[in-house]
Amino acid sequence: MEAKVQQVGLTTEEVASRLARGENNKPLEPMTKSFKSIFYDNICTLFNFINIVIAGFIIYTGSYKNLIFLGVIVANTCIGIFQEIRAKRNVDQLSLLNQAKITVIRNGSHVQIQQHELVQDDLMIVRRGEQLCVDGIVIETEGLELDESQLTGEADPVNKWTDSEVLSGSYVISGNALVKATKVGEESYSSKIALEAKKGKEIYSELVKTLKRIIKMLTFAIIPIGGLLFFSNYMGNMITIEQAILGTAAAIIGMIPEGLILITSIALAVGVINLTKRKVLVKTMGSIETLARVDLLCLDKTGTITDGNLKVINLLPYQKTTKEELEKIISNLVEGLQDDNSTSLALQKAVEKNFSWNLTRAVPFSSIRKWSGATFEGEGTYIMGAPEYLFAELPVEIQLKINEAIESGNRVLAFAASQEPLASNHLPDDLNLIGLVFMEDTIRPEAPATLAYFEQQGVEVRMISGDNPKTVSQIAKRAGVANGDRFIDMSKIEEDSDLTEIAEAHTVFGRVSPTQKRELVKAMKKAGHTVGMTGDGVNDILALKEADCSIAMAEGSDAAKGVSDFVLLDSNFDSMVGVVMEGRRVVNNIQRVASLYLTKTVYSAVLAVIFIFLRTAYPFEPIQLSPINALTVGIPSFFLALRPNYSQIKGGFLKNVLKPAFSAGLTVVIYILTILVVGKMLNLSFSTTSTLSVLLTGAVCFTALIHISRPLDRKIMAMIASLIALFLIIFIFFGSVFSLVSLFNIQLLLFAVPLLATVVPLYHLMRRIVTRIADGKPEAI
């Protein structure tokens, strides 16, 4: 907007003095974690502390080779730190590209600056679609309406007049204004709220919450089980304290899924890195998981399915109005309203600049009103908007032309005149139609292929728009939206109606108000859907905030980008495919990896409880578990966590993870108990039975790894074959290092070979039993 009174704003010297005093709009915190937080979160973990305590007890025994497990802990921690820092740098770089700029008046000129460069007393020009980043006082206004729902919880637009106070965090949904910044940085209203919220709030993804719940349960179990096992071994079995410590340490190390949270963080971090390469800004890692589970995607037509670049294809004057007169009215109206939406830009391009009228009153466009207008001194009032919102009834010949245009997928804009001045945000009573403007919207070239992909992947698509439902339906059908002919006019639906059935029965929703958009998303969530929402305008904000996952285009408003989980920085709708695929890859692979880690947790915990009541030593030493943990869990988990895996996510995360873990874990327990019983009968030494236990445990874990890694490709098969070869090499050449006896022993082979032959069938039998118990039906092998 141009200031009605010539404003100079702050001078360069005044800005410098305020910066020196720290009176600038310093950001509270970056979007990503600080380097200090990354190091702290990866090093200072509960399980790292437990491992250090265990290491202290092992040092007491003098069996230093059993400290080898610490090497894995250090390596995991370093990898985690490296990947998080890498992800942070990628996101920080993209955040700079996405940062909104502010227009201020300094030294009498309009200047664009970054938000953090704003200082107290700066004069800001705020427009529709922008979010206020500081508190201020309105100096001049042209129909300023704010959405203060983030601050007050009330969704109704709030009119602001000269001298009105405006608060940071508000969105401009209509009009524009000149605002003087009064409170910046930590002093602003929204910053104080954010600081209070930070004190007691930490947000995780549902996936990480589930894993943390598992770990919390293990934490409460480890200490009492470990203590009881130690006293049972030491007091009841007449063994040395050193042997009791090593046995207990092996049990506790086995129960700790030390790399599980780490590998989850790495998988999410790599997901963020991959998305940044696709020019997708990710606000939070947890949103990747949510998007992967989206089964219903709501799309806004303009700027999503279409490129948002409207083009005027016809001007139709009506009654005594000539084409030249209509063009002059349009030119003055567009200049007077100063809207920068796609409709105004298209009108500017279509007519020659021919404005000379003095503006006395303007009502900018609002998604709620569906019209805008202005009163000019000595010229009257002119309105432009959706025909059905301006007129209850139109002449038959006009309505036929409108219907014809709508059925071709074009947008129709009506222009009306009145002798009454605009006194409020209500239409004058004496409106007369003076002309129609027909516009076309171009479908993005990549949209049909992208929509076809979502349909193939079982993701339902809904189109929600403020345009005429017939227009939206035609565009939906041309773009390939399934059931695009199932449309509804939401302007005919009461605001407080139950939208659950409506949301399920229709694909295209037209003439939707911002509040109805939000309520439709709520209804879809209520029906059991995980809802994703794309949008680019202020009319999408409420729905974007309500959706489980929200995506904005970089070309969209600052407001839409501010509330969204993802921002497509190239505004390419095709990027949506990559975003969904990356989310699925992350979640599917974390499920696989979690099953591997929890397998050893299951058999270690069950064996620890059993051996509390048996008068015999625990079957493993810490060093004997190192080859199993490294070769069947640690190394393959890194490969699997980064593997392409874009299949649709089915079932609950916890059940999907625990079924394979219990199948393999209980199979290991059966073999360990079998070895214990037969070992007693044959009077086998502890070194022999522990070697057999390591061999059979490794065989079961490799069998589970093969099953969990399906479908097997050449790379995965080569990896597993290499790991099995390494496992055998350890037994043959480095057995003494890991407290294992030689495999070249007739007694051991006669016992081991028959057991090894039963590993695959017993594992699959246990898998069927566990599945039957969990699901109530057997699973196909």
N, C-alpha and C positions, 0 to 999 in steps of 0.2 A: 504494500500500500504506500501511497505518497502521503506524507504528513500534511495535515490541513494547515498547520502553522509551521513555518520553516524551523527545523530543529537542527542544532549544531551537534548535540551529543557531547561526549567527553573528548577532550583533546588528547594528543599523544602523551603529553606530560602528565595529565591527570590519570590516564591509564597506567603509566609507569609507576606513579606514586602509590596507587592502589595495589598493584602487583607487589611492590616492595613491602607493603604492610600486610600482605597475605590475604587481601580482600578479593581473591579470584575464586572461580567456581571449581575448586579442586575436587577431582573425583574421589568418592569414598574408598573405592577399592577396584582393582581390575576384575574383569570377568573371570579370569582364571586364578588358580591358587598361586601364592607367592613361592619363590624358590625355597624359602625357609620352611613353609608348610609342606612342600613336596618331600623334602629330606626328613622332616619330623614324622610325617605320616607313614613313610616307608620304613624308617629305622625304629621308631619308638612304638612298636606294636606289642600287644599282650603276648603273642606267641614267641616273638623274639626274646622277650624277657624270660619266659619259661624255658626256652632253649638255652639261654645263658646260665640259668640256675642249674639245669641238667648238666651242662658242660662243666660247671664248678664241681659237682659231685663226681663226674667221670674223672676229672683231674685228680681228685682225692684218691681214686682207686689206682692211679698210675697207668691205666690202660689208655695211653694217649691216642692210639690208632682209632679208638672208638669216637674220637672227636671229629672224624672226617665229615660228619653230617653238617658241621658248621660251615664248611665250604659251600654247600648247596644254599644255605641260608644267606650267606654273604653275596653269592652270585645272583640269587633271586632278587635281593634288595637292590643291588646295583642296576640290574636290568629294569626293575620297576621305576627307579629314579630316572634313568635315562629316557625311558619311553614317555613318562609324564612330562619331563622337561621338553622333550621333542614336541609333544602335543600342545603344550602351553605356548611355545614359540609360534607354532602354526596358527593357533587361534588368536593370539595377540596381534599377529600381522594382519589377519583378515578383519579383526575388530577395528583396526585403524581405517580400513577401506569402508567399513560400514558405519563409521561414526557420523552422526548427524551434525550438520553445520548450522550456525545461527547467523541471521542478518542483523547487524547493529548499525546505528548511526554514530560515526566518529568523525570529528573534524568536518562536519557538515556533509559527509558522503556515506553512502551505503557500503558496508564492508562485511564480507562473510568470514566468520571465525569459527574455531573449534569450541566446543562447550567449555573446556577447561580454561579457555582464554577470556571468557566473559568475566567482567569485574563489576563490583557494586556500583550502582548508579548508571550503568550502561543503558542506552535506549535500544530495545529489541523490537524488531518487526516480526510478529507471529502470524502465521497463516494456517488455513485449514489443513489438518493432517499432521501438524507438528505437536510435539510434547514439550510442555514448559519444564525447563531444567532448573529454574530458580523461582523464588517468590518475587512478586512485583506488584506495582500499581498501574492500572490502565490510564494512559495519558490521552489517547484517542482510540476510538473503536468504530468499526463498521460491521454491526451485527454479530459481535463476538459471542459465541456459545461454547461452553466448555463441558467436557465429560469429566466429572470429579469422582467417578465411581471408585477409582483406586484409593482415594482418600476418605470418602464418606460412605462408600457402599451403595450409594444411590445412583441408578443408571440414567435418570432423567437429565436432559441437558440443562445447563444453568446459564442464563443470560448475564452478561457482564457489561457494565456501563462505565463511563468516565469516572475515575477515582475509585473504581471497584478494586478490591484486593484479589489477586490471583495466586494460586499456590503451585509449587513445583509438583510434578506428577500428573497434572491435569492435561487433557488432550483437547486441542481445538477441533471441534466437529463442524463449526460453521463460522464464516466471517473471518476478519483479521483485525489486528489492533497494534497500537504502539504501546509498549509496556516498559516501565522503568524498573530495573532490577533493584530490589531492596534487601534481599537476603540471599547470599550465595554460599556454595559449599556446604559445610556441616551445619550452618545456621538455617538452611532452608527447611521447610516443613517436611518434605518427603525424606530428606536425609536424616532428620531426627527420628522419624518412624523407622527407617531402615536400620539405624544404629541400635534402636531398642529391639527390633526383631532379631538382629544378629546375636544378641546375648543368649537367647535360649533356643535357637532354631538351627538345625542342620538337616539338609535334605539329601536323601539317597534315592537311588532307583529301587523299585520293588525287588529286582534281582539281587542287588547288594543287601537290601534289608533281609531277604530270606537267608542269604549266606551268613549274615551277621547273627541271625537268630540261631542257626545251626551251631555257629562257633560259640555263642553265649552258652548254649546247652552243654557243649563239650567242655567249656571252661569250668562250669560247676561240677562236671563229672570227673575231670582229669585229676584234680588234687585228692579227693577222697579215694578214688580207685587206685591211684598211684601209691598213696600212703598205706592202704590196706594190702596191696600186692607186696610192697616192700616188707611189711611186718610178717605177712604170711610166709614169704620166701625165707626171710632171715630167721624168724623164730620157730617156724614149723618144719623147715626142711634141713636144718642143721648144715647150712651152707655159709660161706664167709660173707661178711658185710659187703665186700667188693663185688662178689657174684650177685648178691641181692640188689645192689645199686645198679649194676649193668643190666640186669633183667628188667628192673622197674623202668630204667631209662629207655630201654628198647620199646617197652609197652607205651610209655608216654609219647615218645617220638612218633611212634606209629599212629597214635590217636590224633596227633596234631596235623591238620591239613594245612601245613605252613605256607604253601604257595597258592592256596585257593583264592584268597582275596587279592593277592598280588597278581595272579594271572588274569583275574577278572578285571582289575584296573588296567592291566596292559592291553587286554582285548578291547576295552572301551576306548583307551587312549589311541590305539592303532586305528580304531573306527573313526575317531575324530580326525586323525591325520589323513586318512583316506578321503574323508569327506571334504576336508579343506583343499585337497588337491582337485576336487571337483567344483571348487568355488562355492562350497556350502559352509556357512558359519554355524557352528554348533554352540548353543548357549550353555547347555549342561550335558554331561556325559550320560546321565540317566535317561535323557530324552531319546537317545538312540534306541534303547531297549523298548521304550513305549511305542515309538514309531514302528518297530519291527512287529508289534502285536496289533497294529491297526488293521481292522477288517472292514472299516467304512470310512471313506474319504469324502469330505465335503469340499466342493470347489466353488469359488466365486468365478463367475463367467469372465468379467472384464479383468484383463491383466493376468489371467491364469489359463483358461481355455483359449481366449483371444489375446492378441498382443496389446490391447488397450489403446491402440492408435485409431481412434474413430475418424471417419472420413465422410464429409457431407456429400451426398449423391444427388440431392434435389431440394430446391427451395420452392414451395408452393404458396404464393400469396392468395389471400381469400378476400372475397367481396371487393371493396373499392381500393384496397391496398395494392400498390404496384410492387413489382420485384425490387425496384430501386429503393422504394420507401421501406420495404421489409429489411433489406440489407442495411440501411442506415439505422433502423431501430435496433437490429442485432448488434451492429458495431458499437452504438452508444451503450446498450445494455451490458455487453461483455466488458467494455471499458469501465463502466460504472461499478459493476459487481466485483471486478478484480479477482474472480475465481480462477484457480489454476488447474481445475480438473480436466479430464480428457474431453468432456463435452465443450467446455469453453475454448480449449485449444483448437478443437476441430472447427468451431465457429469462426475463430480468429483467422484461420487459414482460408476459410471459404468466402469471406467478404472483405472488401477493401476497407482500410481504416478510414472512417468517416464520422468521427465523433466530435461534437462541439457543444453538446447540451450540458447544463449545470445540474449536477446530481444534488437532490435534497434529502433523499432517504433510500436506503438499500436494505434488502433482506437477502443475504447470501443463501446459496443452496444448502439444503439439509436433507439427509437420507430419510428423515422422519417425514418432512413436509413433501418431498419430491418436487419442489419448485423453488424458483428464486425470482426476484423482481426488483424494480427500482422506480422511484418517482423523480421526474426531471422538471425543473422550473419552467413553466409555460408550455410544457409538452405532454404532461399527463403521466400516467403510470403504465408500465409494461411488465408483463409476467412471461416467463418461459418455464415449461415443465411437462410432466407426463399428461397427455390429453385427458385421461380419465380422472386425474386429480384436479384438473382445472374446470372441467365441464361434466355435469351429470349426464348430459345428452348432447349429441352433435348431429348436424344434418346428415341425412342418409348417404349422400354422395361423398361427404368427407369421411364418414365412418368406413365406407367401402375402401377408400384409398388407404386409410390407416390399417385396416384388416389385411389388405393385399401386401402392404409393406411388412407387417408383422409376420405374416406367413412365409415371407421370404427371408426371415431372420434379421430384418433391419430394425433399427431403433427410430422411434417417431417422437419428435419434440414439437409441442404446440406453443404458439406465441399469441398472447392476448393483450388487449388494451383496456384501460379504464380511465375515467375522469376523476376517480376518487384517489386521494393521496394514500400511500401506505402509512397507516398509523400504528400498526402492530404486525405480528407475524401471521396475520390472517388474510385470506384472499379478499379483495374488494367484491362487492355484490354485483357490480355492473360490468363484468368481464365480457368482452366481445372477441371472438376469434379473428385474428388478422393473418394467420398463415401457419404453415407446417414446414418443418425441416426433417428430411429423411437422412439417416446416417447408417453406414455399414461398419461392421466390426470384423476384422480379419482373424480367422482361426489360426493359431500358431501352427506352423508346419509339423512340429513334432508332437502335437497334441493327440491325434488319432492313434499313433503307435504307442504312446504312453498310456492312454486309456485302455487300449487293447491288452497291454501287459497287466494292468491292474485287474482286469476282468479274468484273465488267465490265472492269476494268482489268488483268486477268490476274494479280492477286495472290492466291495460294492462302492459305487460312485453316486453321489448326490450333487446336484447343482443348485446353489442357493444364490439368488440375485435380486436386486432391487428393480430390475427391468420387467417389462411385460412378460408374463409366463409363456405366451405363445412364441415370442421372439427367442427367449431362452431355450425353449423346447426345440425350435428349429436348429439353433446352433448346436445344441446337445446331440441331435440326430446326425447333423453333418460331421460332428467330431467323433461320432461312434460311441456315444454313451448308451449303454444298454438300457432299454425301457425309457428312452428319452422322450417318448410321447406321453408318459404318465406325469402330467403337470398339474399344478394347482395355483390359483391366485390367492396368496396369503392376505391380501388386503380385504378379502371378504370373510376372513376368519377373525373372530373376536380375540383380543389380546390375551385374555385370561383363559382361553380354551385349552383343553387337554390335547396336546399335540402328538401323543404317543402313536395312536393309530394313523394319523395323517403322515407322520414321519416315515412309517413303515410302508404305507400304501403308495407313496409317490416318489418319483425320482427327481423331478424338476420343481423348484419352488420359486415363483415369481412374485414381484411386488412385496418383498419381505422387508420388514422394518428391522433395524439393528437389534431391538429387543427380541423380536421373533426369531432372528438368526440364533441368538443364544438359547432360546427356549427349544428350538428344533434340535440343537446339539444336545441339550439336556435330555430331551425325549429319546434320542438315539442311544445315548449312554444308558438311560433307564431300561431300554430294550435289550441291554446286554452287549452292545457294541463297544469296541475300543475305537474312538472317533478321532480322526485326523482332520484338520481344518486348514485350508489355504485362503489367504486373503491379502489385500494390498491397501485397503482404504480404512478411514476412520469408522465407516459403517460396519467393518468386520471385527472391530476390537473386542466387543463383548463376546462374540462367538469364538474368537481366537483364544481368549482367556479361559473360556469354559471347556474347550476341547481338551482331550487327553494329550494331544500333541498338535502344535500349531506351526505352520510354515508361511513365511512372508516372502514376497519378491523384493529385490533390492530397489526396483523402480517404484515401489509402493511408498506409502506415507511413513514418516518417522514413527508415528503412533503404532501402526501395524507391526513394524519391525521391532519396536521396543517390547511388545508383549509376546512375541513369537519365540518358539524354541529353536527354530531354524530360520536362516535367511539365505535364499538362493541369490548369491551375489551377481550371477550373470543373468538373473531373471529368466532362466531357461527352464521351462516346465519339464523338459526331459530329465533334468537333474533329479526329479522326484523318484525316478526308477532307481537310480544309484543310491539315493538316501534310504529307501525301503530295503533294498538288497543288502546294503551295508549293515543296517540294523538287524536283519535276520541272520546275517553271517555271524555277527557278534553274539547274539543270544543263543543260537544253535550251537556254536562252538563252546561257549561257556558251559552250556548244559553237558556237553561231552566231557570237557575237562573236569568239571565238578564231580562227575561220576567216578573218574579215575582217582581223584584225591580222596573222595569219601569211601572208596573201596577199602583202602588201607585203614581208614578210620574205623570202619565197621568191624573188620576182622581183629584189629588191635584192641578195640574196646570190648568186644565179646570175649576174646581170649583172656584179656586182663581180668574180667569178672570171673570167668571159669577157673583161672589159675589161682585166684584168691582162695578157692575152696579145695584145690588139689594139692596134695603134699608132694609137689615136684617143682623144679625150677622152670621159669618162663622159657619158652623154646628159642628165643632169639637174643642176640646181643645187638647193641646199636649199630655196630659196623656191618653186621650181616644184613641189616635192612637197607643199607645205603645203595647196593646194586639194584635192589627191587624198586626202591623209591625213585632212583635216578633214571633207570631204564624203562620202567613200566608206567611212570607217572610224570616225573619232572621234564625229561627231554621230549617225550611225545606231546605233552600238554602244550609246549610252545609251538610245535608244528600245527597241532589241531586248532589252537586258538586263533591262528592266522589263516586257516584254510578257507577257500571259497565254499560256502554252504548257504544257498539261498532258498531252501525249501520253506514252506509255510510252517509257522510255529503252531504246534498242536499240544493240548494238554497243559496242566499246571507245571510250573518250573520245579517245585519241590518233588512231586511224584515222578516226573521225568528223570530227575537226578538220582533219587533214592532207589528206584527199581533196579537199575544196573548195579549200583553200589552194593545193595543187599544181596543180589544174586551172586556176585563174585565174592563178596566178603564172607557170606555163610558157606560157600564152597570151600574157601580156604580153611575155615574153622573145622569143617568135616575132615579134611585131610590132616590137619594138625593133630586132632584128637585120634584119628586112625593111627598116625605115626606114633603117638604117645603110647597107645594101648599095645600095638604090635611091638614097639621098642621095649616095653616092659616085659612082654612075653619072651622076646628073643634076647633079652638082656643086652640091648645095644647101648653104646656109650652116648653121653650127652652130645658130644661133637658130631657123632653120626646122625642122631635124630635131628639135631639143629640144622645140619647140612641138608638132610632130606626135607625138612620143613621149608628151608629157603628155596630149594629146587622146585617143590610142588607149589609153593606160594607164587614164585615167579611164573610157573607154567599157567596157573589160573589167571594171573594178572595179564599175561600176554594174550590169553584166550579172550579175556574181557576187552582188552585193548583192540583186538581185531574186530570184535563185534561192535564196539562203540565207534570205531573209525569208519564203518561202512557208510556210503559205498567206497570200496577200495580202488584207488587208482595206482598207477605205477610208482608214483613218488611215495605214497603212504606204504605200499607193499615193500618198497626198497628200504624205507625207514624202519619198519617193523622187523624185516629180515636182518638188517644191520644190528638192531638192538638185541635180537635173540642171539646173533653171533657173538656180540660183546658179552652177553650174559654167560654163554658157554665158555668163552675165552677166560673170563674171570674164574670160573670153576676149575678149568684145566690148568691154567698157568699162574693164577694169582690167588688160589684158594687159601693159602696160609695167611695172606695179608688180611683176608676177611673172615678168619677163624672158621674156614671150611675144610673138610677132609677131602681127599682125592676121590674123584668119581670112578677111577679105575680100581674098583673094589667089588669082588664078586658078590659078597653079601649085600652091599649097598645097591648094586645094579639089580639083583634078583628081587629086591624089595621095591626099588624105584620104578623100573620099567612097567610093571603091571599098573601101578598107580598112575603113571604118566599117560598110559593108554586110556584111562577112564576120565581124564580131565575134561575133554570137550563134551562128551555126553552128559557128565555130571553137572557141568556148568549150565548147559542148556536145560537140563531137567530142573535145576534150581531156579533158572530164569522163568520157566513156565509156572512153577509153584508160587514164586513171588508175585508174578503178574496176576495169577488167578486170585491170590489173596488181595492184591491192591485194586484190581479192576473187576473182579468177580467173573472173569472169563479168561481162557487161555490165549496166549499170543502165538501167532504163527512163527515158526523158527525160520 
